[in-house]
Amino acid sequence: MDKPDTMSVLGKRYTRETARKMPYGGLVNSDGIIVEVISEDQAKAQFSACKEHLKDLLADLD
């Protein structure tokens, strides 16, 4: 299966169809328009940063 063209939904209304093209999420404004799409690389970086922060918090408990 081909990866969806995630950037093709920028500026479009958020619907079930456009949501399927944003597997890692994004930002939608108050009018329901997609203003940012999260890429796979951004999602991985966010996950790594959260994991490191959690390790730091747990280390502080020791």
All heavy atoms as TSV, in Angstrom:
chain	resi	resn	atom	element	x	y	z
A	1	MET	N	N	0.838	-1.179	0.000
A	1	MET	CA	C	0.000	0.000	0.000
A	1	MET	C	C	0.887	1.248	0.000
A	1	MET	O	O	1.855	1.340	0.734
A	1	MET	CB	C	-0.910	-0.009	1.227
A	1	MET	CG	C	-1.906	1.120	1.240
A	1	MET	SD	S	-3.148	0.888	2.516
A	1	MET	CE	C	-2.549	2.014	3.748
A	2	ASP	N	N	0.565	2.219	-0.830
A	2	ASP	CA	C	1.320	3.470	-0.909
A	2	ASP	C	C	1.002	4.341	0.294
A	2	ASP	O	O	-0.095	4.306	0.834
A	2	ASP	CB	C	0.952	4.231	-2.176
A	2	ASP	CG	C	1.419	3.516	-3.433
A	2	ASP	OD1	O	2.414	2.781	-3.344
A	2	ASP	OD2	O	0.777	3.685	-4.480
A	3	LYS	N	N	2.006	5.138	0.674
A	3	LYS	CA	C	1.778	6.104	1.751
A	3	LYS	C	C	0.889	7.218	1.223
A	3	LYS	O	O	1.036	7.664	0.087
A	3	LYS	CB	C	3.102	6.707	2.221
A	3	LYS	CG	C	3.939	5.776	3.045
A	3	LYS	CD	C	5.138	6.518	3.572
A	3	LYS	CE	C	5.942	5.630	4.499
A	3	LYS	NZ	N	7.085	6.333	5.079
A	4	PRO	N	N	-0.032	7.709	2.047
A	4	PRO	CA	C	-0.879	8.820	1.596
A	4	PRO	C	C	-0.058	10.093	1.462
A	4	PRO	O	O	0.921	10.293	2.168
A	4	PRO	CB	C	-1.925	8.941	2.698
A	4	PRO	CG	C	-1.311	8.317	3.884
A	4	PRO	CD	C	-0.354	7.260	3.388
A	5	ASP	N	N	-0.451	10.952	0.538
A	5	ASP	CA	C	0.202	12.257	0.373
A	5	ASP	C	C	-0.329	13.173	1.466
A	5	ASP	O	O	-1.354	13.831	1.293
A	5	ASP	CB	C	-0.087	12.816	-1.016
A	5	ASP	CG	C	0.592	14.152	-1.244
A	5	ASP	OD1	O	1.478	14.528	-0.450
A	5	ASP	OD2	O	0.230	14.822	-2.220
A	6	THR	N	N	0.381	13.209	2.589
A	6	THR	CA	C	-0.113	13.918	3.765
A	6	THR	C	C	-0.248	15.416	3.537
A	6	THR	O	O	-1.155	16.046	4.057
A	6	THR	CB	C	0.791	13.675	4.982
A	6	THR	OG1	O	2.117	14.074	4.662
A	6	THR	CG2	C	0.783	12.222	5.382
A	7	MET	N	N	0.637	16.001	2.760
A	7	MET	CA	C	0.602	17.452	2.561
A	7	MET	C	C	-0.535	17.880	1.634
A	7	MET	O	O	-0.867	19.058	1.562
A	7	MET	CB	C	1.933	17.959	2.018
A	7	MET	CG	C	3.069	17.780	2.997
A	7	MET	SD	S	2.709	18.594	4.577
A	7	MET	CE	C	3.662	17.610	5.684
A	8	SER	N	N	-1.175	16.929	0.962
A	8	SER	CA	C	-2.268	17.279	0.046
A	8	SER	C	C	-3.517	17.749	0.787
A	8	SER	O	O	-4.421	18.300	0.167
A	8	SER	CB	C	-2.624	16.085	-0.839
A	8	SER	OG	O	-3.217	15.051	-0.071
A	9	VAL	N	N	-3.575	17.554	2.095
A	9	VAL	CA	C	-4.769	17.942	2.849
A	9	VAL	C	C	-4.654	19.312	3.512
A	9	VAL	O	O	-5.625	19.807	4.061
A	9	VAL	CB	C	-5.135	16.880	3.918
A	9	VAL	CG1	C	-5.452	15.556	3.266
A	9	VAL	CG2	C	-4.036	16.724	4.943
A	10	LEU	N	N	-3.491	19.932	3.441
A	10	LEU	CA	C	-3.328	21.271	4.032
A	10	LEU	C	C	-4.305	22.251	3.408
A	10	LEU	O	O	-4.465	22.303	2.189
A	10	LEU	CB	C	-1.905	21.782	3.824
A	10	LEU	CG	C	-0.865	21.259	4.782
A	10	LEU	CD1	C	0.511	21.758	4.379
A	10	LEU	CD2	C	-1.158	21.627	6.213
A	11	GLY	N	N	-4.989	22.993	4.237
A	11	GLY	CA	C	-5.942	23.991	3.768
A	11	GLY	C	C	-7.321	23.439	3.463
A	11	GLY	O	O	-8.227	24.194	3.132
A	12	LYS	N	N	-7.482	22.122	3.611
A	12	LYS	CA	C	-8.793	21.513	3.354
A	12	LYS	C	C	-9.546	21.327	4.663
A	12	LYS	O	O	-8.967	21.326	5.742
A	12	LYS	CB	C	-8.627	20.166	2.653
A	12	LYS	CG	C	-8.056	20.299	1.258
A	12	LYS	CD	C	-8.004	18.974	0.572
A	12	LYS	CE	C	-7.462	19.150	-0.845
A	12	LYS	NZ	N	-7.337	17.886	-1.537
A	13	ARG	N	N	-10.849	21.120	4.550
A	13	ARG	CA	C	-11.685	20.878	5.721
A	13	ARG	C	C	-11.371	19.493	6.280
A	13	ARG	O	O	-11.146	18.548	5.539
A	13	ARG	CB	C	-13.157	20.960	5.337
A	13	ARG	CG	C	-14.080	20.797	6.538
A	13	ARG	CD	C	-15.463	21.311	6.299
A	13	ARG	NE	N	-15.544	22.724	5.941
A	13	ARG	CZ	C	-15.401	23.731	6.806
A	13	ARG	NH1	N	-15.166	23.491	8.063
A	13	ARG	NH2	N	-15.508	24.977	6.399
A	14	TYR	N	N	-11.358	19.381	7.612
A	14	TYR	CA	C	-11.106	18.109	8.282
A	14	TYR	C	C	-12.341	17.218	8.153
A	14	TYR	O	O	-13.431	17.580	8.598
A	14	TYR	CB	C	-10.784	18.342	9.760
A	14	TYR	CG	C	-10.434	17.081	10.503
A	14	TYR	CD1	C	-9.155	16.563	10.450
A	14	TYR	CD2	C	-11.388	16.411	11.253
A	14	TYR	CE1	C	-8.816	15.409	11.132
A	14	TYR	CE2	C	-11.069	15.253	11.931
A	14	TYR	CZ	C	-9.783	14.753	11.865
A	14	TYR	OH	O	-9.460	13.600	12.533
A	15	THR	N	N	-12.170	16.073	7.519
A	15	THR	CA	C	-13.233	15.084	7.360
A	15	THR	C	C	-12.643	13.707	7.619
A	15	THR	O	O	-11.425	13.574	7.813
A	15	THR	CB	C	-13.803	15.096	5.923
A	15	THR	OG1	O	-12.764	14.702	5.018
A	15	THR	CG2	C	-14.339	16.471	5.537
A	16	ARG	N	N	-13.468	12.690	7.575
A	16	ARG	CA	C	-12.934	11.330	7.729
A	16	ARG	C	C	-11.928	11.005	6.631
A	16	ARG	O	O	-10.924	10.350	6.871
A	16	ARG	CB	C	-14.056	10.295	7.725
A	16	ARG	CG	C	-14.829	10.278	9.028
A	16	ARG	CD	C	-15.828	9.158	9.027
A	16	ARG	NE	N	-16.918	9.555	8.127
A	16	ARG	CZ	C	-17.956	8.808	7.829
A	16	ARG	NH1	N	-18.064	7.609	8.341
A	16	ARG	NH2	N	-18.898	9.240	7.034
A	17	GLU	N	N	-12.217	11.478	5.424
A	17	GLU	CA	C	-11.322	11.196	4.304
A	17	GLU	C	C	-9.973	11.893	4.465
A	17	GLU	O	O	-8.928	11.301	4.217
A	17	GLU	CB	C	-11.977	11.602	2.981
A	17	GLU	CG	C	-13.137	10.721	2.567
A	17	GLU	CD	C	-14.422	11.016	3.340
A	17	GLU	OE1	O	-14.587	12.160	3.839
A	17	GLU	OE2	O	-15.242	10.096	3.473
A	18	THR	N	N	-9.997	13.169	4.870
A	18	THR	CA	C	-8.730	13.871	5.046
A	18	THR	C	C	-7.987	13.347	6.274
A	18	THR	O	O	-6.756	13.297	6.275
A	18	THR	CB	C	-8.933	15.399	5.157
A	18	THR	OG1	O	-9.826	15.690	6.228
A	18	THR	CG2	C	-9.440	15.981	3.855
A	19	ALA	N	N	-8.705	12.912	7.285
A	19	ALA	CA	C	-8.077	12.361	8.485
A	19	ALA	C	C	-7.274	11.107	8.162
A	19	ALA	O	O	-6.214	10.874	8.742
A	19	ALA	CB	C	-9.126	12.052	9.538
A	20	ARG	N	N	-7.758	10.324	7.224
A	20	ARG	CA	C	-7.044	9.102	6.836
A	20	ARG	C	C	-5.694	9.408	6.208
A	20	ARG	O	O	-4.802	8.571	6.195
A	20	ARG	CB	C	-7.888	8.284	5.867
A	20	ARG	CG	C	-9.059	7.619	6.538
A	20	ARG	CD	C	-9.804	6.709	5.570
A	20	ARG	NE	N	-11.003	6.204	6.189
A	20	ARG	CZ	C	-12.225	6.596	5.885
A	20	ARG	NH1	N	-12.423	7.483	4.923
A	20	ARG	NH2	N	-13.266	6.097	6.498
A	21	LYS	N	N	-5.540	10.600	5.683
A	21	LYS	CA	C	-4.277	10.996	5.073
A	21	LYS	C	C	-3.333	11.635	6.075
A	21	LYS	O	O	-2.249	12.079	5.725
A	21	LYS	CB	C	-4.528	11.962	3.910
A	21	LYS	CG	C	-5.242	11.290	2.757
A	21	LYS	CD	C	-5.370	12.213	1.583
A	21	LYS	CE	C	-6.058	11.483	0.432
A	21	LYS	NZ	N	-6.124	12.322	-0.758
A	22	MET	N	N	-3.755	11.682	7.348
A	22	MET	CA	C	-2.931	12.247	8.417
A	22	MET	C	C	-2.708	11.185	9.498
A	22	MET	O	O	-3.190	11.314	10.621
A	22	MET	CB	C	-3.623	13.473	9.028
A	22	MET	CG	C	-3.870	14.578	8.039
A	22	MET	SD	S	-4.719	16.057	8.658
A	22	MET	CE	C	-5.070	15.807	10.342
A	23	PRO	N	N	-1.951	10.132	9.202
A	23	PRO	CA	C	-1.810	9.027	10.162
A	23	PRO	C	C	-1.125	9.430	11.472
A	23	PRO	O	O	-1.288	8.761	12.485
A	23	PRO	CB	C	-0.989	7.996	9.411
A	23	PRO	CG	C	-0.288	8.746	8.338
A	23	PRO	CD	C	-1.182	9.892	7.990
A	24	TYR	N	N	-0.370	10.528	11.468
A	24	TYR	CA	C	0.333	10.962	12.669
A	24	TYR	C	C	-0.292	12.209	13.288
A	24	TYR	O	O	0.256	12.787	14.209
A	24	TYR	CB	C	1.809	11.202	12.351
A	24	TYR	CG	C	2.442	9.954	11.796
A	24	TYR	CD1	C	2.652	9.812	10.432
A	24	TYR	CD2	C	2.773	8.890	12.623
A	24	TYR	CE1	C	3.195	8.648	9.917
A	24	TYR	CE2	C	3.306	7.727	12.123
A	24	TYR	CZ	C	3.516	7.610	10.758
A	24	TYR	OH	O	4.039	6.452	10.259
A	25	GLY	N	N	-1.436	12.630	12.762
A	25	GLY	CA	C	-2.161	13.751	13.334
A	25	GLY	C	C	-1.823	15.076	12.688
A	25	GLY	O	O	-1.138	15.141	11.669
A	26	GLY	N	N	-2.337	16.121	13.291
A	26	GLY	CA	C	-2.111	17.458	12.770
A	26	GLY	C	C	-2.902	18.469	13.575
A	26	GLY	O	O	-3.497	18.136	14.598
A	27	LEU	N	N	-2.910	19.696	13.095
A	27	LEU	CA	C	-3.635	20.771	13.757
A	27	LEU	C	C	-4.757	21.260	12.858
A	27	LEU	O	O	-4.572	21.435	11.655
A	27	LEU	CB	C	-2.704	21.937	14.066
A	27	LEU	CG	C	-1.568	21.657	15.038
A	27	LEU	CD1	C	-0.666	22.877	15.162
A	27	LEU	CD2	C	-2.111	21.261	16.392
A	28	VAL	N	N	-5.909	21.485	13.484
A	28	VAL	CA	C	-7.089	21.958	12.769
A	28	VAL	C	C	-7.534	23.247	13.455
A	28	VAL	O	O	-7.619	23.305	14.679
A	28	VAL	CB	C	-8.218	20.900	12.829
A	28	VAL	CG1	C	-9.468	21.394	12.136
A	28	VAL	CG2	C	-7.746	19.589	12.227
A	29	ASN	N	N	-7.819	24.288	12.657
A	29	ASN	CA	C	-8.238	25.548	13.269
A	29	ASN	C	C	-9.721	25.498	13.667
A	29	ASN	O	O	-10.403	24.490	13.446
A	29	ASN	CB	C	-7.911	26.752	12.372
A	29	ASN	CG	C	-8.760	26.828	11.134
A	29	ASN	OD1	O	-9.785	26.161	10.993
A	29	ASN	ND2	N	-8.337	27.667	10.198
A	30	SER	N	N	-10.209	26.567	14.234
A	30	SER	CA	C	-11.580	26.593	14.746
A	30	SER	C	C	-12.631	26.514	13.637
A	30	SER	O	O	-13.794	26.249	13.914
A	30	SER	CB	C	-11.808	27.852	15.585
A	30	SER	OG	O	-11.600	29.010	14.785
A	31	ASP	N	N	-12.226	26.741	12.398
A	31	ASP	CA	C	-13.153	26.628	11.266
A	31	ASP	C	C	-13.136	25.223	10.662
A	31	ASP	O	O	-13.812	24.975	9.662
A	31	ASP	CB	C	-12.788	27.639	10.175
A	31	ASP	CG	C	-12.966	29.067	10.653
A	31	ASP	OD1	O	-13.945	29.327	11.389
A	31	ASP	OD2	O	-12.128	29.918	10.304
A	32	GLY	N	N	-12.343	24.316	11.248
A	32	GLY	CA	C	-12.269	22.947	10.739
A	32	GLY	C	C	-11.326	22.781	9.568
A	32	GLY	O	O	-11.394	21.787	8.846
A	33	ILE	N	N	-10.411	23.727	9.383
A	33	ILE	CA	C	-9.452	23.680	8.290
A	33	ILE	C	C	-8.116	23.148	8.816
A	33	ILE	O	O	-7.624	23.592	9.857
A	33	ILE	CB	C	-9.249	25.077	7.655
A	33	ILE	CG1	C	-10.584	25.662	7.201
A	33	ILE	CG2	C	-8.238	25.016	6.513
A	33	ILE	CD1	C	-11.322	24.856	6.150
A	34	ILE	N	N	-7.521	22.224	8.078
A	34	ILE	CA	C	-6.238	21.639	8.473
A	34	ILE	C	C	-5.141	22.661	8.221
A	34	ILE	O	O	-4.959	23.127	7.098
A	34	ILE	CB	C	-5.976	20.341	7.690
A	34	ILE	CG1	C	-7.083	19.335	7.971
A	34	ILE	CG2	C	-4.601	19.769	8.039
A	34	ILE	CD1	C	-7.129	18.161	7.006
A	35	VAL	N	N	-4.409	23.025	9.280
A	35	VAL	CA	C	-3.363	24.034	9.152
A	35	VAL	C	C	-1.957	23.461	9.316
A	35	VAL	O	O	-0.977	24.121	8.972
A	35	VAL	CB	C	-3.576	25.205	10.144
A	35	VAL	CG1	C	-4.840	25.958	9.807
A	35	VAL	CG2	C	-3.606	24.719	11.576
A	36	GLU	N	N	-1.845	22.232	9.833
A	36	GLU	CA	C	-0.540	21.580	9.960
A	36	GLU	C	C	-0.744	20.074	9.967
A	36	GLU	O	O	-1.699	19.569	10.551
A	36	GLU	CB	C	0.170	22.007	11.251
A	36	GLU	CG	C	1.567	21.457	11.370
A	36	GLU	CD	C	2.286	21.925	12.627
A	36	GLU	OE1	O	1.793	22.828	13.306
A	36	GLU	OE2	O	3.347	21.365	12.917
A	37	VAL	N	N	0.172	19.370	9.319
A	37	VAL	CA	C	0.144	17.914	9.286
A	37	VAL	C	C	1.453	17.418	9.884
A	37	VAL	O	O	2.530	17.903	9.530
A	37	VAL	CB	C	-0.013	17.385	7.840
A	37	VAL	CG1	C	0.009	15.872	7.813
A	37	VAL	CG2	C	-1.299	17.906	7.221
A	38	ILE	N	N	1.371	16.476	10.803
A	38	ILE	CA	C	2.557	15.911	11.440
A	38	ILE	C	C	3.105	14.805	10.547
A	38	ILE	O	O	2.379	13.891	10.154
A	38	ILE	CB	C	2.218	15.329	12.831
A	38	ILE	CG1	C	1.569	16.379	13.724
A	38	ILE	CG2	C	3.457	14.731	13.489
A	38	ILE	CD1	C	2.433	17.551	14.061
A	39	SER	N	N	4.409	14.879	10.257
A	39	SER	CA	C	5.052	13.854	9.435
A	39	SER	C	C	5.506	12.684	10.314
A	39	SER	O	O	5.544	12.791	11.548
A	39	SER	CB	C	6.259	14.437	8.707
A	39	SER	OG	O	7.300	14.725	9.627
A	40	GLU	N	N	5.874	11.595	9.678
A	40	GLU	CA	C	6.360	10.431	10.416
A	40	GLU	C	C	7.625	10.789	11.190
A	40	GLU	O	O	7.771	10.391	12.355
A	40	GLU	CB	C	6.643	9.292	9.443
A	40	GLU	CG	C	7.110	8.019	10.118
A	40	GLU	CD	C	7.343	6.877	9.149
A	40	GLU	OE1	O	7.264	7.093	7.923
A	40	GLU	OE2	O	7.605	5.764	9.623
A	41	ASP	N	N	8.520	11.564	10.588
A	41	ASP	CA	C	9.753	11.967	11.276
A	41	ASP	C	C	9.464	12.840	12.490
A	41	ASP	O	O	10.090	12.674	13.537
A	41	ASP	CB	C	10.678	12.713	10.314
A	41	ASP	CG	C	11.233	11.804	9.219
A	41	ASP	OD1	O	11.281	10.576	9.431
A	41	ASP	OD2	O	11.611	12.343	8.167
A	42	GLN	N	N	8.520	13.760	12.359
A	42	GLN	CA	C	8.145	14.610	13.494
A	42	GLN	C	C	7.542	13.771	14.613
A	42	GLN	O	O	7.819	14.004	15.792
A	42	GLN	CB	C	7.150	15.680	13.063
A	42	GLN	CG	C	7.731	16.774	12.207
A	42	GLN	CD	C	6.650	17.688	11.664
A	42	GLN	OE1	O	5.641	17.218	11.146
A	42	GLN	NE2	N	6.868	18.984	11.777
A	43	ALA	N	N	6.712	12.804	14.264
A	43	ALA	CA	C	6.081	11.949	15.270
A	43	ALA	C	C	7.132	11.123	16.009
A	43	ALA	O	O	7.074	10.988	17.237
A	43	ALA	CB	C	5.049	11.037	14.612
A	44	LYS	N	N	8.103	10.592	15.275
A	44	LYS	CA	C	9.178	9.818	15.914
A	44	LYS	C	C	10.006	10.696	16.840
A	44	LYS	O	O	10.378	10.269	17.934
A	44	LYS	CB	C	10.059	9.180	14.852
A	44	LYS	CG	C	9.415	7.999	14.165
A	44	LYS	CD	C	10.322	7.400	13.110
A	44	LYS	CE	C	9.659	6.231	12.423
A	44	LYS	NZ	N	10.509	5.650	11.367
A	45	ALA	N	N	10.300	11.915	16.392
A	45	ALA	CA	C	11.081	12.837	17.221
A	45	ALA	C	C	10.323	13.203	18.497
A	45	ALA	O	O	10.907	13.258	19.579
A	45	ALA	CB	C	11.428	14.092	16.420
A	46	GLN	N	N	9.020	13.448	18.374
A	46	GLN	CA	C	8.198	13.758	19.549
A	46	GLN	C	C	8.192	12.590	20.526
A	46	GLN	O	O	8.313	12.773	21.741
A	46	GLN	CB	C	6.760	14.051	19.138
A	46	GLN	CG	C	6.498	15.451	18.737
A	46	GLN	CD	C	5.016	15.672	18.441
A	46	GLN	OE1	O	4.290	14.748	18.085
A	46	GLN	NE2	N	4.574	16.907	18.577
A	47	PHE	N	N	8.047	11.379	20.004
A	47	PHE	CA	C	8.018	10.194	20.856
A	47	PHE	C	C	9.343	10.032	21.595
A	47	PHE	O	O	9.362	9.767	22.802
A	47	PHE	CB	C	7.709	8.947	20.024
A	47	PHE	CG	C	7.619	7.703	20.847
A	47	PHE	CD1	C	6.476	7.419	21.578
A	47	PHE	CD2	C	8.677	6.807	20.893
A	47	PHE	CE1	C	6.395	6.275	22.348
A	47	PHE	CE2	C	8.595	5.665	21.663
A	47	PHE	CZ	C	7.460	5.388	22.386
A	48	SER	N	N	10.452	10.220	20.878
A	48	SER	CA	C	11.771	10.104	21.507
A	48	SER	C	C	11.956	11.153	22.594
A	48	SER	O	O	12.485	10.860	23.663
A	48	SER	CB	C	12.870	10.238	20.459
A	48	SER	OG	O	12.835	9.153	19.573
A	49	ALA	N	N	11.529	12.379	22.317
A	49	ALA	CA	C	11.658	13.453	23.300
A	49	ALA	C	C	10.823	13.149	24.543
A	49	ALA	O	O	11.287	13.358	25.675
A	49	ALA	CB	C	11.244	14.781	22.687
A	50	CYS	N	N	9.621	12.643	24.349
A	50	CYS	CA	C	8.755	12.301	25.484
A	50	CYS	C	C	9.364	11.165	26.301
A	50	CYS	O	O	9.323	11.183	27.535
A	50	CYS	CB	C	7.365	11.911	25.009
A	50	CYS	SG	S	6.408	13.305	24.392
A	51	LYS	N	N	9.918	10.181	25.608
A	51	LYS	CA	C	10.527	9.036	26.286
A	51	LYS	C	C	11.715	9.496	27.137
A	51	LYS	O	O	11.855	9.084	28.291
A	51	LYS	CB	C	10.961	8.007	25.248
A	51	LYS	CG	C	11.335	6.674	25.824
A	51	LYS	CD	C	11.404	5.587	24.770
A	51	LYS	CE	C	12.551	5.781	23.843
A	51	LYS	NZ	N	12.771	4.643	22.942
A	52	GLU	N	N	12.547	10.380	26.588
A	52	GLU	CA	C	13.687	10.902	27.336
A	52	GLU	C	C	13.231	11.730	28.535
A	52	GLU	O	O	13.794	11.624	29.621
A	52	GLU	CB	C	14.594	11.738	26.428
A	52	GLU	CG	C	15.373	10.917	25.430
A	52	GLU	CD	C	16.258	9.868	26.083
A	52	GLU	OE1	O	16.963	10.188	27.072
A	52	GLU	OE2	O	16.213	8.712	25.625
A	53	HIS	N	N	12.212	12.536	28.352
A	53	HIS	CA	C	11.691	13.352	29.445
A	53	HIS	C	C	11.139	12.459	30.558
A	53	HIS	O	O	11.359	12.725	31.747
A	53	HIS	CB	C	10.611	14.302	28.923
A	53	HIS	CG	C	10.072	15.230	29.963
A	53	HIS	ND1	N	10.841	16.175	30.597
A	53	HIS	CD2	C	8.835	15.344	30.490
A	53	HIS	CE1	C	10.114	16.824	31.472
A	53	HIS	NE2	N	8.882	16.343	31.428
A	54	LEU	N	N	10.437	11.407	30.183
A	54	LEU	CA	C	9.897	10.478	31.168
A	54	LEU	C	C	11.027	9.792	31.937
A	54	LEU	O	O	10.951	9.637	33.162
A	54	LEU	CB	C	8.999	9.442	30.490
A	54	LEU	CG	C	8.317	8.442	31.399
A	54	LEU	CD1	C	7.450	9.159	32.435
A	54	LEU	CD2	C	7.465	7.481	30.600
A	55	LYS	N	N	12.087	9.407	31.247
A	55	LYS	CA	C	13.248	8.803	31.920
A	55	LYS	C	C	13.827	9.776	32.945
A	55	LYS	O	O	14.174	9.376	34.056
A	55	LYS	CB	C	14.325	8.432	30.903
A	55	LYS	CG	C	14.046	7.196	30.117
A	55	LYS	CD	C	15.186	6.924	29.159
A	55	LYS	CE	C	14.888	5.797	28.220
A	55	LYS	NZ	N	15.971	5.579	27.235
A	56	ASP	N	N	13.939	11.045	32.557
A	56	ASP	CA	C	14.463	12.062	33.474
A	56	ASP	C	C	13.559	12.216	34.694
A	56	ASP	O	O	14.048	12.326	35.820
A	56	ASP	CB	C	14.608	13.408	32.773
A	56	ASP	CG	C	15.693	13.415	31.708
A	56	ASP	OD1	O	16.567	12.496	31.738
A	56	ASP	OD2	O	15.667	14.306	30.855
A	57	LEU	N	N	12.266	12.241	34.481
A	57	LEU	CA	C	11.329	12.379	35.604
A	57	LEU	C	C	11.425	11.175	36.547
A	57	LEU	O	O	11.415	11.344	37.773
A	57	LEU	CB	C	9.905	12.507	35.086
A	57	LEU	CG	C	9.545	13.814	34.380
A	57	LEU	CD1	C	8.133	13.716	33.799
A	57	LEU	CD2	C	9.649	14.985	35.342
A	58	LEU	N	N	11.517	9.996	35.977
A	58	LEU	CA	C	11.604	8.795	36.815
A	58	LEU	C	C	12.944	8.735	37.553
A	58	LEU	O	O	13.008	8.270	38.688
A	58	LEU	CB	C	11.414	7.541	35.962
A	58	LEU	CG	C	10.004	7.362	35.411
A	58	LEU	CD1	C	9.950	6.177	34.437
A	58	LEU	CD2	C	8.990	7.183	36.520
A	59	ALA	N	N	14.023	9.219	36.937
A	59	ALA	CA	C	15.315	9.246	37.600
A	59	ALA	C	C	15.298	10.193	38.799
A	59	ALA	O	O	15.967	9.940	39.798
A	59	ALA	CB	C	16.393	9.664	36.600
A	60	ASP	N	N	14.515	11.253	38.705
A	60	ASP	CA	C	14.416	12.209	39.813
A	60	ASP	C	C	13.716	11.605	41.016
A	60	ASP	O	O	13.876	12.090	42.141
A	60	ASP	CB	C	13.657	13.472	39.377
A	60	ASP	CG	C	14.462	14.331	38.413
A	60	ASP	OD1	O	15.700	14.136	38.328
A	60	ASP	OD2	O	13.847	15.195	37.754
A	61	LEU	N	N	12.945	10.546	40.823
A	61	LEU	CA	C	12.237	9.908	41.936
A	61	LEU	C	C	13.152	9.026	42.766
A	61	LEU	O	O	12.828	8.713	43.915
A	61	LEU	CB	C	11.062	9.066	41.419
A	61	LEU	CG	C	9.930	9.831	40.757
A	61	LEU	CD1	C	8.890	8.862	40.210
A	61	LEU	CD2	C	9.286	10.792	41.741
A	62	ASP	N	N	14.284	8.613	42.193
A	62	ASP	CA	C	15.213	7.732	42.926
A	62	ASP	C	C	15.962	8.453	44.002
A	62	ASP	O	O	16.223	9.560	44.093
A	62	ASP	CB	C	16.208	7.090	41.964
A	62	ASP	CG	C	15.518	6.080	41.061
A	62	ASP	OD1	O	14.471	5.549	41.447
A	62	ASP	OD2	O	16.048	5.839	39.958
